Amino acid sequence: MRKIILAVLAATVAVPTMAAPAAAQSTRELRRDRAEYQDARHEYRQALRHGDRRDIRDERRDLERARADYRQTLRERQWRGDAGHGAHRRPYARGNWNAPFRYQAFRPGAAIGRPFYGQRYWVNDPGRYRLPPARGYQRWVRHYDDVVLVDARRGRVIDVVRNFYR
């Protein structure tokens, strides 16, 4: 029994230290891809100014590859709404919920009015629902079965998790 307890304690201590290098590596990878994308953009602009058609074509191809790599790394790093919500359905199943306004499918970047992100619709404990923390003036807001991350100062949608409460 003592060996089992010691093994469990060792595993709980080792797990957080193993996750940290992966996060640092993805941050480094993201910075590197961003720098490569910016360099490729600069080279493409130089080719447009001073190069011939072949140089422009080659630099455009390099730019597209660098952009694709950067976006892929960014997608891998960003949080996604499918992070195990199906496995723990009970905390999310709060019954039917309807707002005093019609449903609208929001997209990131959209401007929305104050009634959609009033304090009564805030998700006060995002960690309980495995949502990343809202920073600064950002707020997680429930909109029917969706959860929307809103910049409360500007009224802009930052992220949307569709069918979160289903």
Contacts in CASP RR format, 6 or more apart in sequence:
PFRMAT RR
TARGET T0000
AUTHOR 0000-0000-0000
METHOD contacts of the structure
MODEL  1
MRKIILAVLAATVAVPTMAAPAAAQSTRELRRDRAEYQDARHEYRQALRH
GDRRDIRDERRDLERARADYRQTLRERQWRGDAGHGAHRRPYARGNWNAP
FRYQAFRPGAAIGRPFYGQRYWVNDPGRYRLPPARGYQRWVRHYDDVVLV
DARRGRVIDVVRNFYR
26 73 0 8 1.000
26 76 0 8 1.000
26 77 0 8 1.000
27 77 0 8 1.000
29 73 0 8 1.000
30 70 0 8 1.000
30 73 0 8 1.000
30 74 0 8 1.000
30 77 0 8 1.000
33 66 0 8 1.000
33 69 0 8 1.000
33 70 0 8 1.000
33 73 0 8 1.000
33 74 0 8 1.000
34 70 0 8 1.000
36 66 0 8 1.000
36 69 0 8 1.000
36 70 0 8 1.000
37 63 0 8 1.000
37 66 0 8 1.000
37 67 0 8 1.000
37 69 0 8 1.000
37 70 0 8 1.000
39 66 0 8 1.000
40 59 0 8 1.000
40 62 0 8 1.000
40 63 0 8 1.000
40 65 0 8 1.000
40 66 0 8 1.000
40 67 0 8 1.000
41 63 0 8 1.000
41 66 0 8 1.000
43 59 0 8 1.000
43 62 0 8 1.000
43 63 0 8 1.000
44 56 0 8 1.000
44 59 0 8 1.000
44 60 0 8 1.000
44 62 0 8 1.000
44 63 0 8 1.000
46 59 0 8 1.000
47 55 0 8 1.000
47 56 0 8 1.000
47 58 0 8 1.000
47 59 0 8 1.000
47 60 0 8 1.000
48 56 0 8 1.000
79 132 0 8 1.000
81 161 0 8 1.000
81 164 0 8 1.000
83 130 0 8 1.000
84 130 0 8 1.000
85 92 0 8 1.000
85 129 0 8 1.000
85 130 0 8 1.000
85 164 0 8 1.000
86 92 0 8 1.000
88 130 0 8 1.000
91 128 0 8 1.000
91 129 0 8 1.000
92 129 0 8 1.000
92 164 0 8 1.000
92 165 0 8 1.000
92 166 0 8 1.000
93 165 0 8 1.000
94 165 0 8 1.000
95 165 0 8 1.000
97 142 0 8 1.000
97 144 0 8 1.000
97 145 0 8 1.000
97 165 0 8 1.000
98 144 0 8 1.000
99 116 0 8 1.000
99 121 0 8 1.000
99 143 0 8 1.000
99 144 0 8 1.000
100 115 0 8 1.000
101 115 0 8 1.000
101 116 0 8 1.000
103 143 0 8 1.000
103 144 0 8 1.000
104 116 0 8 1.000
104 143 0 8 1.000
105 146 0 8 1.000
105 162 0 8 1.000
106 112 0 8 1.000
106 143 0 8 1.000
106 146 0 8 1.000
106 148 0 8 1.000
106 157 0 8 1.000
106 160 0 8 1.000
107 157 0 8 1.000
107 160 0 8 1.000
108 157 0 8 1.000
108 158 0 8 1.000
108 159 0 8 1.000
108 160 0 8 1.000
109 156 0 8 1.000
109 157 0 8 1.000
109 158 0 8 1.000
110 156 0 8 1.000
110 157 0 8 1.000
111 154 0 8 1.000
111 155 0 8 1.000
111 156 0 8 1.000
111 157 0 8 1.000
112 148 0 8 1.000
112 150 0 8 1.000
112 155 0 8 1.000
112 156 0 8 1.000
112 157 0 8 1.000
113 155 0 8 1.000
114 155 0 8 1.000
116 141 0 8 1.000
116 143 0 8 1.000
116 148 0 8 1.000
116 150 0 8 1.000
117 139 0 8 1.000
117 141 0 8 1.000
117 148 0 8 1.000
117 150 0 8 1.000
117 152 0 8 1.000
117 155 0 8 1.000
118 141 0 8 1.000
121 141 0 8 1.000
121 142 0 8 1.000
121 143 0 8 1.000
122 139 0 8 1.000
122 140 0 8 1.000
122 141 0 8 1.000
122 142 0 8 1.000
123 129 0 8 1.000
123 131 0 8 1.000
123 139 0 8 1.000
123 140 0 8 1.000
123 141 0 8 1.000
123 142 0 8 1.000
123 147 0 8 1.000
126 132 0 8 1.000
126 133 0 8 1.000
126 134 0 8 1.000
126 140 0 8 1.000
127 133 0 8 1.000
129 147 0 8 1.000
129 164 0 8 1.000
131 140 0 8 1.000
131 147 0 8 1.000
131 161 0 8 1.000
134 140 0 8 1.000
134 149 0 8 1.000
137 151 0 8 1.000
137 152 0 8 1.000
137 153 0 8 1.000
138 149 0 8 1.000
138 150 0 8 1.000
138 151 0 8 1.000
138 152 0 8 1.000
138 158 0 8 1.000
139 149 0 8 1.000
139 150 0 8 1.000
139 152 0 8 1.000
140 147 0 8 1.000
140 148 0 8 1.000
140 149 0 8 1.000
140 150 0 8 1.000
141 147 0 8 1.000
141 148 0 8 1.000
141 149 0 8 1.000
141 150 0 8 1.000
142 148 0 8 1.000
142 165 0 8 1.000
145 162 0 8 1.000
145 163 0 8 1.000
145 164 0 8 1.000
145 165 0 8 1.000
145 166 0 8 1.000
146 160 0 8 1.000
146 161 0 8 1.000
146 162 0 8 1.000
146 163 0 8 1.000
146 164 0 8 1.000
146 165 0 8 1.000
147 160 0 8 1.000
147 161 0 8 1.000
147 164 0 8 1.000
147 165 0 8 1.000
148 157 0 8 1.000
148 159 0 8 1.000
148 160 0 8 1.000
148 161 0 8 1.000
149 157 0 8 1.000
149 158 0 8 1.000
149 159 0 8 1.000
149 160 0 8 1.000
150 156 0 8 1.000
150 157 0 8 1.000
150 158 0 8 1.000
151 158 0 8 1.000
END
